[in-house]
Amino acid sequence: MRKIRSGVYGLNQLIDGGINENTVTAVIGSSGAGKTTFATYYLKRGLEDGEDAIFITLDESPEQIIKEVREMRWEEVDKYIDEGSMVFVDASGKQFSNFIRKELANFVEDWKGHGARIVIDPLTPVLWSVKEKYEQRELVSYFLRETRKIGTVLCTLEEHGVTSDLSSPELVIPMYLADNVIHMRYKSHESPERREMKIIKCRSSRHSKFWHPYRIV
């Protein structure tokens, strides 16, 4: 499978050269772990390589995300937005299940086959939008399957409760459906300066089995 560069310094070495094209990667972490920063640099790398970027936000507004990436000294973001190679889909404040079932199909049809990079940040509210487990699985499966038609997908998942316990329902379903799972472990109340990353799963690719320290600089 063709590999695309992750945009995260040092990560490609841990996943045999990069992320497999047209796969789904789930990035799990607690608040402050750096999930959105990870996702932003994933899109940035794609834009630098001539790929389109789609940011589906289910939490913060596009304006807030743009403000934050400017603060990261990513000055080219306005150029990419103006030329249409970077697009934001604001699904915040909506009924997520209705957005997916009623609006997603038309959006995918417009972008189908573009080979773009897609970020869904965070995916967790999609599961919260329905109560039954089988409905959650059906909804998330449909969402990921459709967005995958556009290109290579990266979604973030919020880690709640006990850190490193990946058995909670809102994590298990996306982890099972994703091709790749990356856990960004951050215990802010215990070791605020310590962050570690582990590749939990990486289909059709060799990958590291160990925890690796990382920093946000």
C-alpha positions in Angstrom: 0.0 0.0 0.0 1.1 3.5 -0.7 2.3 5.4 2.4 1.7 9.0 3.1 3.7 11.0 5.6 2.0 11.7 8.9 3.3 15.2 9.5 4.3 14.3 13.0 8.1 14.3 13.5 9.4 10.8 14.4 6.1 9.0 13.9 6.8 7.6 10.4 9.6 5.5 11.7 7.2 3.8 14.1 4.7 2.8 11.4 7.0 1.5 8.7 7.4 4.8 6.8 4.0 6.5 7.1 0.2 6.0 7.2 -1.3 3.6 4.6 -3.3 5.6 2.1 -7.1 5.3 2.2 -7.2 4.0 5.8 -8.8 5.3 9.0 -6.6 6.2 11.9 -8.0 6.8 15.4 -6.0 9.0 17.7 -6.9 8.6 21.4 -6.0 10.9 24.2 -7.2 12.8 27.3 -7.5 16.6 27.4 -4.1 18.2 26.8 -2.6 15.2 25.1 -2.3 17.0 21.8 -4.9 15.3 19.6 -6.0 18.4 17.7 -2.3 19.5 17.2 -1.6 16.0 15.9 -4.5 16.3 13.5 -3.5 19.8 12.4 0.0 18.8 11.4 -1.4 15.7 9.6 -3.4 18.0 7.4 -0.5 20.5 7.0 1.8 17.8 5.7 -0.7 16.8 3.1 -1.2 20.3 1.9 2.6 20.7 1.6 2.6 17.6 -0.5 -0.1 18.9 -2.8 -3.1 17.1 -1.3 -6.4 18.6 -0.3 -7.4 18.9 3.4 -10.9 18.6 5.0 -11.4 19.4 8.7 -14.7 18.2 10.0 -15.1 19.8 13.4 -17.7 18.6 15.9 -16.5 20.7 18.8 -14.7 24.0 18.2 -15.7 26.5 15.5 -13.6 26.8 12.3 -12.7 30.3 13.4 -11.3 29.1 16.6 -9.3 26.3 14.9 -7.9 28.8 12.4 -6.9 31.1 15.2 -5.1 28.3 17.0 -3.1 27.2 13.9 -2.0 30.7 13.3 -0.7 30.8 16.8 1.3 27.7 15.8 3.0 30.0 13.2 1.3 28.2 10.4 1.0 31.3 8.3 0.1 29.6 5.0 -3.3 28.4 6.4 -5.1 31.5 4.9 -3.6 30.9 1.5 -4.8 27.2 1.5 -8.3 28.3 2.6 -8.6 31.0 0.0 -7.6 28.7 -2.9 -10.0 26.0 -1.7 -7.5 23.3 -1.0 -8.4 23.4 2.7 -12.1 23.2 3.7 -13.8 23.2 7.0 -17.1 21.4 7.8 -18.7 22.9 10.9 -20.9 20.1 12.5 -20.8 21.6 15.9 -24.1 22.4 17.6 -26.0 20.1 15.2 -27.7 16.8 15.7 -24.7 14.8 14.6 -26.7 11.7 13.5 -28.9 14.0 11.3 -25.8 15.7 9.9 -24.3 12.3 9.0 -27.4 10.8 7.5 -28.7 13.8 5.7 -25.8 16.0 4.7 -22.8 13.7 4.5 -23.7 11.9 1.3 -23.8 15.0 -0.8 -20.5 16.3 0.6 -18.9 12.9 -0.1 -20.3 12.9 -3.7 -18.6 16.3 -4.3 -15.2 15.2 -3.0 -15.2 11.5 -3.9 -11.9 10.3 -5.3 -10.0 13.5 -4.4 -7.4 11.6 -2.4 -7.7 14.2 0.3 -6.8 14.0 3.9 -9.8 14.2 6.3 -9.8 15.0 10.0 -12.8 14.3 12.2 -12.2 16.1 15.5 -13.5 14.7 17.8 -15.4 11.6 16.7 -16.7 11.0 20.3 -19.9 13.2 20.0 -21.0 11.0 17.1 -21.4 8.1 19.5 -23.1 10.2 22.1 -25.8 11.3 19.6 -27.4 7.8 19.8 -28.0 5.6 22.8 -28.1 2.0 21.6 -24.7 0.3 21.0 -25.8 -1.2 17.7 -26.9 2.2 16.5 -23.6 3.7 17.6 -21.6 1.1 15.6 -23.9 1.5 12.6 -23.5 5.3 12.6 -19.7 5.4 13.1 -19.2 2.7 10.6 -21.2 4.6 8.0 -19.5 7.9 8.8 -16.0 6.4 8.4 -16.9 4.3 5.4 -18.3 7.4 3.6 -15.4 9.8 4.4 -12.9 7.1 3.4 -14.3 7.4 -0.2 -12.7 10.9 -0.2 -9.2 9.8 1.0 -7.3 9.0 4.1 -9.1 9.7 7.4 -7.8 10.6 10.9 -10.3 10.9 13.7 -9.6 11.9 17.4 -11.2 10.2 20.4 -11.6 11.7 23.8 -10.2 9.5 26.6 -12.2 9.9 29.8 -11.9 8.3 33.2 -8.9 6.1 34.0 -6.0 6.8 31.6 -4.9 3.8 29.5 -8.2 2.0 30.1 -9.3 1.7 26.5 -12.3 -0.5 27.3 -14.9 2.2 27.5 -17.8 1.9 24.9 -17.0 5.2 23.2 -13.5 3.9 22.4 -14.1 0.3 21.7 -16.3 0.7 18.6 -14.1 3.2 16.8 -10.9 1.3 17.7 -12.4 -1.9 16.2 -13.5 -0.1 13.0 -10.3 1.9 12.5 -7.3 0.5 10.5 -4.8 2.2 12.8 -5.0 3.2 16.5 -2.6 5.6 18.2 -2.8 6.2 21.9 -1.4 9.5 23.2 -1.1 8.9 27.0 -1.1 12.0 29.2 -1.7 11.9 32.9 -1.9 15.7 33.5 -2.7 15.3 37.2 0.3 13.0 37.9 3.1 13.9 35.4 2.2 17.1 33.6 5.5 17.1 31.7 5.4 13.5 30.6 3.6 12.4 27.4 3.9 8.9 25.8 2.6 7.5 22.5 2.0 3.9 21.5 0.8 2.3 18.2 -2.0 0.0 19.4 -2.9 -1.2 16.0 -1.7 -0.8 12.4 -3.2 -3.1 9.8 -1.1 -4.3 6.9 2.0 -2.6 8.3 4.8 -3.3 10.6 4.9 -1.0 13.6 6.5 -0.4 17.0 5.1 -2.2 20.0 6.6 0.1 22.6 5.7 3.4 24.4 7.6 6.4 23.0 7.9 9.8 24.7 6.8 12.8 22.7 6.7 16.6 23.2 4.6 19.4 21.9 7.0 22.2 21.0 
